[in-house]
C-alpha cells in the first residue's frame, strides 16, 4: 500500500464504504458489457477480420505469421487464434466484453488503493473507464490491441501501487507487474506505460531506500524477461522468430513513420484533427482538465500515484501522437493514465469537486449519446455487406482473393484466402511500394478475385504501374459495388 495502515476503526469504516460502492462499480462494468451485446455478430472491422485471418492459419509458413505478414506481436495473434478456434466473430466480441469488464473492475480496485477512505473514488473511476472503453468516439467497439491490452495495464498499475509502500515494498507484486508489462507489450508493442511506471516508481523508492529499489526493479525485470522468453519461444515454435518479430514491431514502425511523413495525403491530417475532436467530445479531455486544474487550499506535496499518473498519461499521449495514422482506437490506450490521474486527484480532496463530478457525468453521457446511432445502425446493410454477399454467391471452391489495399475483413467474411502476404495497406506502402510482390502474385498465383478501391491500384505511397498492367491484361471488372471494383481473373 502507498499509505500507512489506518487505525482499526478507520479501516472498518473504509471497508464499509467500499461495500456500499461495490454494487455501483459492478453495475458500471455490466453496463459496459451490455452496450456491446447488440454488436456481437456485427460485421468485422478491418483489424478484427485481418487478425482472425492471420491467426486462423498461423503455423510455420512463407511469411511472419504463417503465410501472412503483420506488424503486431504474437500474444495479440494468440488471442485471436483462441477466438477463431471458438468460432470467430462472436467469441472475439465476448473476449472484448470480458476485457472491458475486467478493466472497469481493475480500475475501481486501483482507485481503492490510491484513494482509501474516498467511497466515491472507485465509482467515479469505474464509470469513467466504462464510458471511455465503450464509446464509438474512441473506436472502442472494435476488439483490437489497445482494448485487449487495457486490463493488463490496469492490473500492472494495481500491482505497482499495491506493492509500493512508504516503509516497505513487495518484490512479488513488482514481479507480477513485470509479467503484466511483458504481456501488454506482447499484445501491442507501443503499450509501454507499465515500463515507464516501473522506472518512475523505482526512482521514487530509491530516494530513501536505494537497496530496496534495486531489489524491486530486479524483481520486475526478472518477471518481464522470463515472460518475454516464454512468449518468444512459443512464437518461434509456430514459425515466428524473434529477429523477424523485431523487424516487424520496431524497425517497420520507424520505416512506416518515414513513409507516412513523406507520402501521406490530407486524409491523414484530417484523421489527426478528428482524433483531437474525439478526445474532447468523449469527455476524456474534460476529465483531464478537471484533474489538472489547481485546487483551493494551495499546493500539496505530490504523491507517488500522482507522479505515476502524469508519467503514464504522458507516455500514452506521446504514443497516440506518434502513431502516425491517427486511428481513433488509439485513444483507448489513454484510459489507464486517465483512470490513475482521476484516482490520484480524488485522493487529494475529501470530496470530489463539482468539476470532477460534472466531467465524469459528461463522459458517461457522451458515451451513451454516441452509442445510440452506433447501435441503431449496427445491423444496417452496407456496401461492404453487399460485396461480401456477392463474393459468397459468386466464388467457387478453391477461389482466392486479394484486397488492394486493406480491409481484410471482406476476405474473412467471404471465406476467401489471400495468396498475397499483405492484408493491410501500410505494409504494402512500406514493404512493397513498387508492388513487385503483388505483380508476381497476380502473374503466378493468379488469385480469382482482386478487390480494388476505385478503378485502379493507384494510391499514395506506391508505384502501381507494373501491377496495373498485369491487372488490366489478365483481369476483367466483374462488378462495381460502392467505391470498390471487383476484378475476376480471365479463364
C-alpha positions as a printed Julia matrix, in Angstrom:
491×3 Matrix{Float64}:
   0.0     0.0     0.0
   1.09    3.57   -0.59
  -0.2     4.95    2.7
   0.3     3.92    6.28
  -2.25    1.47    7.64
  -5.11    3.44    9.23
  -6.37    2.7    12.74
  -8.7    -0.24   13.13
 -11.84    1.94   13.3
 -10.84    3.82   10.15
 -10.11    0.54    8.41
 -13.56   -0.82    9.25
 -15.14    2.4     8.02
 -13.21    2.12    4.75
 -14.36   -1.47    4.27
 -17.98   -0.47    4.92
 -17.76    2.34    2.39
 -16.18    0.01   -0.16
 -19.05   -2.42    0.27
 -21.51    0.39   -0.47
 -19.65    1.44   -3.62
 -19.09   -2.13   -4.85
 -22.54   -2.65   -6.43
 -22.24    0.63   -8.33
 -18.85   -0.43   -9.69
 -20.24   -3.79  -10.8
 -23.22   -2.02  -12.38
 -20.88    0.22  -14.37
 -18.97   -2.83  -15.61
 -22.14   -4.69  -16.57
 -23.45   -1.62  -18.39
 -20.23   -1.53  -20.44
 -20.79   -5.19  -21.33
 -24.5    -4.7   -22.08
 -23.93   -2.0   -24.7
 -21.62   -4.36  -26.59
 -24.15   -7.19  -26.84
 -26.13   -5.82  -29.83
 -22.94   -5.79  -31.88
 -21.8    -9.33  -31.09
 -22.41  -10.53  -34.65
 -21.93   -7.19  -36.42
 -19.59   -7.16  -39.44
 -15.93   -7.34  -38.56
 -13.75   -4.26  -38.64
 -10.66   -4.4   -40.9
  -8.37   -5.17  -37.95
 -10.69   -7.77  -36.45
 -11.1    -9.59  -39.75
  -7.43   -9.37  -40.64
  -6.17  -10.61  -37.29
  -8.62  -13.51  -37.42
  -7.34  -14.41  -40.91
  -3.75  -14.3   -39.7
  -4.49  -16.28  -36.54
  -6.52  -18.96  -38.32
  -3.52  -20.16  -40.36
  -0.63  -19.31  -38.01
   1.91  -22.08  -38.44
   5.38  -22.25  -40.0
   4.95  -20.74  -43.46
   6.34  -18.34  -46.02
   5.86  -15.13  -44.03
   5.97  -13.79  -40.45
   2.76  -15.45  -39.26
   2.22  -18.44  -41.49
   1.68  -17.0   -44.97
   0.73  -13.5   -43.81
   2.72  -10.54  -42.52
   1.5    -8.05  -39.93
   3.35   -5.61  -37.69
   1.95   -6.92  -34.42
   3.43   -9.03  -31.58
   2.48  -12.67  -31.04
   0.25  -12.58  -27.97
  -2.3   -10.49  -29.88
  -2.4   -13.09  -32.65
  -2.67  -15.79  -29.99
  -5.8   -14.19  -28.53
  -7.34  -14.03  -32.0
  -6.37  -17.66  -32.55
  -8.39  -18.58  -29.46
 -11.35  -16.59  -30.78
 -11.05  -18.28  -34.19
 -10.92  -21.73  -32.62
 -14.09  -20.92  -30.65
 -15.99  -19.78  -33.72
 -14.68  -16.39  -34.79
 -16.73  -13.22  -34.6
 -19.0   -13.74  -31.58
 -16.31  -15.31  -29.35
 -13.97  -12.45  -30.28
 -16.56   -9.87  -29.26
 -17.18  -11.76  -26.0
 -13.44  -11.67  -25.28
 -13.56   -7.92  -25.87
 -16.51   -7.58  -23.49
 -14.63   -9.56  -20.84
 -11.61   -7.27  -21.3
 -13.81   -4.21  -20.73
 -15.5    -5.7   -17.66
 -12.12   -6.66  -16.19
 -10.79   -3.17  -16.92
 -13.67   -1.49  -15.08
 -13.22   -3.7   -12.0
  -9.44   -3.28  -12.01
  -9.75    0.49  -12.34
 -12.05    0.54   -9.33
  -9.55   -1.52   -7.37
  -6.81    0.91   -8.38
  -8.93    3.78   -7.07
  -9.46    1.99   -3.73
  -5.7     1.57   -3.35
  -4.85    5.13   -4.36
  -7.68    6.87   -2.53
  -8.64    4.78    0.52
 -11.47    6.26    2.53
 -12.89    8.01   -0.53
 -16.03    5.94   -1.27
 -16.81    7.93   -4.42
 -13.38    7.28   -5.96
 -13.91    3.7    -7.22
 -17.35    4.59   -8.56
 -16.21    7.69  -10.44
 -13.15    5.94  -11.86
 -15.19    2.85  -12.84
 -17.81    4.97  -14.63
 -15.1     6.87  -16.5
 -13.37    3.69  -17.66
 -16.68    2.05  -18.61
 -17.64    5.07  -20.7
 -14.29    5.56  -22.44
 -13.93    1.82  -23.13
 -17.38    1.76  -24.74
 -17.71    4.97  -26.72
 -17.64    4.75  -30.52
 -15.84    8.1   -30.45
 -12.76    6.12  -29.4
 -13.45    3.24  -31.76
 -13.84    1.21  -28.59
 -16.46   -1.13  -30.01
 -13.77   -2.88  -32.07
 -11.61   -5.57  -30.48
  -8.0    -4.65  -31.14
  -4.64   -4.39  -29.43
  -5.41   -1.32  -27.35
  -8.6    -2.83  -25.92
  -7.05   -6.23  -25.16
  -4.02   -4.61  -23.5
  -6.21   -2.38  -21.32
  -6.83   -4.84  -18.44
  -3.18   -5.89  -18.49
  -2.0    -2.31  -17.99
  -4.55   -1.61  -15.25
  -3.64   -4.86  -13.48
   0.03   -3.89  -13.69
  -0.7    -0.49  -12.16
  -2.65   -2.21   -9.37
   0.37   -4.44   -8.69
   2.77   -1.49   -8.63
   0.6     0.63   -6.36
  -0.21   -2.25   -4.01
   3.43   -3.33   -3.91
   4.96    0.06   -3.13
   4.63    1.18    0.48
   6.02    4.11    2.47
   8.13    1.84    4.66
   8.37   -1.47    2.84
   7.53   -2.7    -0.64
   6.81   -6.15   -2.02
   9.06   -7.74   -4.62
   6.43  -10.31   -5.6
   3.97   -7.57   -6.58
   6.68   -5.92   -8.67
   7.46   -9.24  -10.34
   3.77   -9.54  -11.22
   3.91   -6.01  -12.68
   6.86   -7.1   -14.8
   4.93  -10.11  -16.09
   1.96   -7.92  -16.96
   4.18   -5.32  -18.63
   5.66   -8.0   -20.88
   2.21   -9.35  -21.73
   0.95   -5.85  -22.56
   3.86   -5.21  -24.92
   3.26   -8.65  -26.48
  -0.3    -7.58  -27.27
   0.58   -4.13  -28.66
   4.23   -3.12  -28.89
   3.53    0.55  -28.17
   1.88   -0.19  -24.81
   4.98    0.63  -22.77
   3.48    2.71  -19.96
   3.99   -0.03  -17.38
   7.7     0.04  -18.15
   7.72    3.81  -17.65
   5.68    3.48  -14.45
   8.1     0.9   -13.07
  11.1     3.13  -13.73
   9.4     6.13  -12.14
   8.4     4.1    -9.08
  11.96    2.81   -8.78
  13.35    6.35   -8.68
  10.71    7.28   -6.12
  11.66    4.43   -3.78
  15.39    4.92   -4.38
  15.28    8.41   -2.85
  15.01    6.88    0.62
  15.63    3.14    0.15
  18.1     2.59   -2.7
  18.86   -1.06   -1.9
  15.17   -1.91   -1.79
  14.62   -0.05   -5.07
  17.29   -2.19   -6.73
  15.63   -5.33   -5.41
  12.23   -4.22   -6.67
  13.34   -3.31  -10.2
  15.29   -6.56  -10.39
  12.13   -8.49   -9.48
  10.13   -6.64  -12.13
  12.84   -7.19  -14.74
  13.02  -10.89  -13.91
   9.26  -11.26  -14.33
   9.31   -9.36  -17.62
  12.31  -11.17  -19.1
  11.01  -14.61  -18.12
   7.63  -13.84  -19.65
   9.11  -12.46  -22.86
  11.34  -15.52  -23.12
   8.35  -17.85  -22.85
   6.34  -15.83  -25.38
   9.21  -15.68  -27.87
   9.81  -19.42  -27.51
   6.11  -20.12  -28.08
   6.07  -17.89  -31.18
   9.24  -19.49  -32.54
   7.66  -22.93  -32.19
   4.94  -21.69  -34.55
   7.42  -20.38  -37.1
   7.69  -16.74  -35.95
  11.27  -15.98  -34.98
  12.45  -13.23  -32.61
  14.51  -11.35  -35.2
  11.57  -11.26  -37.59
   9.38  -10.01  -34.78
  11.85   -7.24  -34.0
  11.83   -6.23  -37.65
   8.01   -6.21  -37.75
   7.26   -4.5   -34.45
  10.1    -1.99  -34.19
  12.01   -1.4   -37.42
   8.88   -1.45  -39.54
   7.23    1.23  -37.38
  10.23    3.52  -37.91
  10.09    2.96  -41.66
   6.33    3.47  -41.64
   6.68    6.8   -39.86
   9.01    7.98  -42.63
   6.63    6.82  -45.38
   3.62    8.43  -43.71
   5.51   11.67  -43.15
   6.75   11.92  -46.72
   3.89   10.48  -48.77
   0.57   10.63  -46.93
  -2.36   12.7   -48.17
  -4.56   15.26  -46.46
  -6.68   12.38  -45.16
  -4.01   11.71  -42.53
  -4.2    15.29  -41.28
  -7.98   15.05  -41.24
  -7.79   11.92  -39.09
  -5.41   13.69  -36.71
  -7.89   16.54  -36.3
 -10.7    14.02  -35.84
  -8.67   12.28  -33.14
  -8.35   15.5   -31.16
 -12.06   16.23  -31.57
 -12.93   12.7   -30.42
 -10.74   13.11  -27.33
 -12.66   16.27  -26.46
 -16.15   15.08  -27.42
 -15.8    11.83  -25.47
 -15.18   13.78  -22.29
 -11.64   12.44  -21.85
 -10.13   15.91  -22.31
 -12.62   17.35  -19.79
 -11.68   14.72  -17.2
  -8.01   15.54  -17.82
  -8.67   19.26  -17.4
 -10.71   18.71  -14.23
  -7.83   16.75  -12.71
  -5.15   19.26  -13.65
  -6.85   22.46  -12.53
  -5.41   23.72   -9.23
  -7.41   23.06   -6.06
  -8.29   25.51   -3.34
  -6.07   25.25   -0.28
  -2.76   25.59   -2.07
  -0.31   23.08   -3.45
   0.41   19.79   -1.74
   3.45   17.62   -1.99
   2.98   15.27   -4.95
   2.24   11.65   -4.14
   3.58    8.62   -5.97
   0.19    7.87   -7.62
   0.05   11.4    -8.98
   3.6    11.23  -10.31
   2.88    7.82  -11.84
  -0.33    9.12  -13.41
   1.44   12.04  -15.07
   4.2     9.76  -16.38
   1.78    7.11  -17.63
  -0.63    9.53  -19.31
   2.2    11.5   -20.9
   3.6     8.26  -22.34
   0.18    7.3   -23.68
  -0.39   10.68  -25.33
   3.05   10.56  -26.95
   2.24    7.09  -28.32
  -1.08    8.35  -29.72
   0.6    11.33  -31.38
   3.48    9.2   -32.66
   1.28    6.5   -34.17
   1.22    8.37  -37.46
  -2.07    7.05  -38.81
  -4.23    8.64  -36.09
  -6.92    5.98  -35.9
  -9.49    6.68  -33.21
  -8.92    3.4   -31.38
  -5.51    4.78  -30.35
  -7.43    6.76  -27.71
  -8.35    3.57  -25.86
  -4.7     3.47  -24.88
  -5.09    6.65  -22.81
  -7.65    5.12  -20.43
  -5.19    3.73  -17.81
  -3.45    7.07  -17.41
  -6.74    8.94  -17.1
  -8.04    6.42  -14.55
  -4.92    6.71  -12.39
  -4.89   10.5   -12.67
  -8.55   10.69  -11.63
  -7.93    8.39   -8.67
  -4.9    10.44   -7.58
  -6.94   13.63   -7.87
  -9.75   12.21   -5.75
  -7.25   11.09   -3.09
  -6.12   14.68   -2.62
  -9.56   16.01   -1.66
 -12.06   14.81    0.99
 -14.87   15.12   -1.55
 -14.76   15.2    -5.35
 -15.04   18.7    -6.75
 -18.11   19.72   -8.7
 -15.99   19.98  -11.84
 -14.77   16.39  -11.45
 -18.31   15.11  -10.92
 -19.53   17.04  -13.94
 -16.63   15.75  -16.05
 -17.36   12.12  -15.19
 -21.1    12.6   -15.73
 -20.43   14.27  -19.08
 -18.16   11.43  -20.13
 -20.86    8.86  -19.38
 -23.5    10.96  -21.17
 -21.25   11.4   -24.2
 -20.75    7.64  -24.47
 -24.49    6.99  -24.29
 -25.26    9.63  -26.92
 -22.56    8.29  -29.24
 -23.78    4.71  -28.77
 -27.36    5.44  -29.9
 -26.65    5.84  -33.65
 -23.93    3.18  -33.48
 -26.32    0.59  -32.04
 -29.15    1.66  -34.32
 -27.06    1.09  -37.46
 -25.16   -1.98  -36.28
 -27.19   -4.32  -38.48
 -27.95   -1.89  -41.32
 -26.73   -3.28  -44.68
 -23.74   -1.5   -46.19
 -21.75   -1.66  -49.41
 -19.33   -3.99  -47.67
 -22.17   -6.35  -46.78
 -23.34   -6.37  -50.4
 -19.78   -7.02  -51.58
 -19.38   -9.94  -49.18
 -22.73  -11.37  -50.31
 -21.66  -11.06  -53.95
 -18.4   -12.91  -53.32
 -20.13  -15.63  -51.3
 -22.59  -16.18  -54.14
 -20.04  -15.99  -56.97
 -16.9   -17.65  -55.57
 -16.31  -21.35  -56.04
 -14.26  -23.93  -54.17
 -10.56  -23.12  -54.19
 -11.06  -19.45  -55.13
  -8.65  -16.93  -53.63
  -8.73  -13.15  -53.45
  -6.54  -10.11  -52.91
  -7.77   -6.85  -51.41
  -5.99   -3.76  -52.7
  -5.4    -2.3   -50.3
  -6.58   -3.05  -46.81
  -9.87   -4.2   -45.25
  -9.09   -7.92  -44.96
 -12.39   -8.32  -43.1
 -14.03   -8.58  -46.53
 -11.98  -11.7   -47.26
 -12.62  -13.19  -43.84
 -16.39  -12.65  -44.12
 -16.42  -14.1   -47.65
 -14.35  -17.12  -46.61
 -11.54  -16.44  -49.1
  -7.8   -16.82  -48.53
  -5.24  -14.43  -50.0
  -2.05  -15.51  -51.81
  -0.61  -12.03  -51.12
   1.06  -11.79  -47.71
   0.0    -8.2   -47.04
  -3.58   -7.77  -45.87
  -3.29   -4.11  -44.78
  -2.33   -1.04  -46.8
   0.52    0.33  -44.67
   2.74   -2.78  -45.0
   2.2    -2.57  -48.76
   3.37    1.04  -48.83
   6.43    0.28  -46.69
   7.47   -3.22  -47.82
   6.14   -3.42  -51.39
   5.94    0.2   -52.6
   6.55   -0.69  -56.27
   4.06   -3.57  -56.0
   6.66   -6.0   -57.34
   5.45   -8.73  -55.0
   1.82   -8.07  -55.87
   2.64   -8.23  -59.57
   4.32  -11.62  -59.11
   1.29  -12.88  -57.18
  -1.05  -11.73  -59.97
   1.11  -13.39  -62.61
   1.99  -16.65  -60.85
  -0.64  -17.32  -58.2
  -3.46  -15.81  -60.28
  -5.94  -15.11  -57.47
  -9.53  -15.47  -58.66
 -10.63  -12.1   -57.34
  -8.96   -8.73  -56.82
 -10.85   -6.12  -54.79
  -9.74   -2.58  -55.62
 -10.85    0.66  -54.0
 -11.54    2.78  -57.06
 -10.94    1.8   -60.69
  -7.16    1.33  -60.42
  -4.43    0.29  -57.99
  -3.07    3.82  -57.79
  -2.85    5.23  -54.27
  -0.44    7.28  -52.21
   2.95    5.82  -51.38
   3.06    3.2   -54.17
   4.08    2.97  -57.82
   1.29    0.85  -59.3
   2.34    0.91  -62.96
   3.65   -2.65  -63.39
   0.97   -4.32  -61.28
  -1.76   -2.31  -63.0
  -0.52   -3.56  -66.38
  -0.93   -7.17  -65.25
  -4.35   -6.44  -63.73
  -5.6    -4.84  -66.96
  -4.19   -7.69  -69.05
  -5.36  -10.69  -67.04
  -8.48   -9.5   -65.2
 -11.92   -8.11  -66.04
 -14.2    -5.97  -63.92
 -16.96   -8.3   -62.75
 -18.83   -5.86  -60.5
 -18.72   -2.38  -59.02
 -20.17   -2.19  -55.52
 -19.93    1.18  -53.83
 -16.43    2.5   -54.49
 -14.94   -0.97  -54.89
 -14.22   -2.56  -58.25
 -14.3    -6.36  -58.22
 -11.91   -7.88  -60.75
 -12.11  -11.54  -61.8
  -9.3   -13.45  -63.47
  -9.83  -14.34  -67.12
 -10.24  -18.03  -67.84
